Every structure is written in structure tokens, then in C-alpha cells.
Amino acid sequence: MPPSSWAWPFRYALYGDGRDHFAAHGPVPEAHGYASLDQTNLALAVAGITFVILASALIASLSEQKRAEEALREAQADLAMSAG
């Protein structure tokens, strides 16, 4: 058995298989049944917000691409008129 001076915050147990085991001393808080549901709802909300952000970025990117293509066509038309 280890000296109590360094093993104070731990419970020490020697199990039948010969391995030493330490466990935290004191009460362990119980998990609530609704905690996993709350975490699931949070994960779904974060995923939903992420998809909205990604969809908004996709729409903005497509819009910018169309604007850039239109500006390129106008510049090419202006260049063709000034050269001709």
C-alpha cells in the first residue's frame, strides 16, 4: 500500500489480477438523463448554423462570379470597340 502522504486524494485498490488501480476520491457527479439530449440539440443547432453560413457563402460566391464575368464581357466589348 502506498504511503498516505502522496495517496491522500486517491483511493488505492489492488485487484485480484495483481494490477494496481487508483481512483479519484470523493463523490462522482451523476450524469443527467437530459444532458445528452441537450448536447444533441446543441450539436444540431451548430450544424444548422454552419450550413446556413456555408449556403450564404456559396450564394455570395456565385453572385460575385456572375458579376466578374459580366465586367469581363463589358471590358472585352469596350476593348474591341476602341481597337476597331
FENFEN-V562096 format. One record per residue. N is the residue number from 1. PHI is phi in degrees with one decimal (* if undefined). OMEGA is omega in radians with two decimals (999 if undefined). NEAR is the number of other C-alpha atoms within 8 Angstrom. Layout:
BEGIN
N;PHI;OMEGA;NEAR  N;PHI;OMEGA;NEAR
END
This chain:
BEGIN
1;*;-3.11;3  2;-69.9;3.10;6  3;-62.0;-3.08;6  4;-67.0;-3.12;6  5;-65.2;3.14;5  6;-98.8;-3.13;7  7;-102.3;-3.05;10  8;-54.5;-3.08;7  9;-78.8;-3.06;7  10;-124.3;2.94;9  11;-94.3;-3.11;10  12;-111.5;3.11;11  13;-141.8;3.04;7  14;-110.0;-3.07;8  15;-83.6;-3.06;8  16;-61.0;-3.14;5  17;-82.2;3.07;4  18;88.4;3.13;6  19;-87.7;3.07;7  20;-85.4;3.13;8  21;-133.1;3.05;8  22;-118.0;3.08;8  23;-136.8;3.12;7  24;-61.8;-3.14;7  25;-87.8;3.08;7  26;109.4;-3.09;4  27;-70.2;3.09;4  28;-102.0;-3.12;4  29;-63.5;3.14;4  30;-82.0;3.09;4  31;-78.8;3.11;5  32;-85.6;-3.13;6  33;-64.5;-3.10;6  34;-87.7;-3.11;6  35;-64.7;-3.12;8  36;-68.4;3.09;8  37;-67.0;3.08;8  38;-62.7;3.12;8  39;-66.9;3.10;8  40;-64.6;3.11;8  41;-62.6;3.09;8  42;-62.9;3.13;8  43;-62.8;3.11;8  44;-65.9;3.12;8  45;-65.3;3.12;8  46;-63.2;3.11;8  47;-63.4;3.13;8  48;-63.0;3.11;8  49;-63.2;3.11;8  50;-61.9;3.13;8  51;-65.4;3.10;8  52;-64.1;3.12;8  53;-63.3;3.14;8  54;-64.8;3.11;8  55;-64.0;3.10;8  56;-62.5;3.12;8  57;-65.4;3.11;8  58;-64.7;3.12;8  59;-62.8;3.12;8  60;-64.0;3.14;8  61;-64.9;3.12;8  62;-63.6;3.12;8  63;-63.3;3.13;8  64;-64.8;3.13;8  65;-63.9;3.11;8  66;-63.3;3.12;8  67;-64.0;-3.14;8  68;-66.7;3.11;8  69;-64.6;3.11;8  70;-64.8;3.11;8  71;-64.2;3.11;8  72;-65.1;3.11;8  73;-60.9;3.12;8  74;-63.8;-3.14;8  75;-65.4;3.11;8  76;-65.3;3.12;8  77;-65.8;3.11;8  78;-63.0;-3.14;8  79;-67.0;3.14;8  80;-66.4;-3.14;8  81;-70.2;-3.09;7  82;-74.8;3.14;6  83;-82.6;-3.03;5  84;-96.0;999;4
END
